[in-house]
């Protein structure tokens, strides 16, 4: 897990067309997982959604 830079966060917002949440926006940059980190995390979780993510990440 790592923290996005200002540039990465701006680019992510631009690509996903998402806006800052609530009044005043974010105070800190978000923490994110790498693709392999998502696969590892979903392999230990037991929900149906985690199971689907784990299968999708191996394709």
KAVENVEN-V994919 format. One record per backbone hydrogen bond with DSSP energy under -0.5 kcal/mol. NH is the residue of the N-H (numbers start at 1). CO is the residue of the C=O. Records with the same first field share a line. If there is no record, write none. Layout:
NH->CO ; CO
This chain:
2->32
4->30
9->5
10->6
11->7
12->8
13->9
14->10
15->11
16->12
17->13
18->13
25->22
32->2
38->34
39->35
40->36
41->37
42->38
43->39
44->40 ; 41
45->41
51->47
52->48
53->49
54->50
55->51
56->52
57->53
58->54 ; 55
59->56
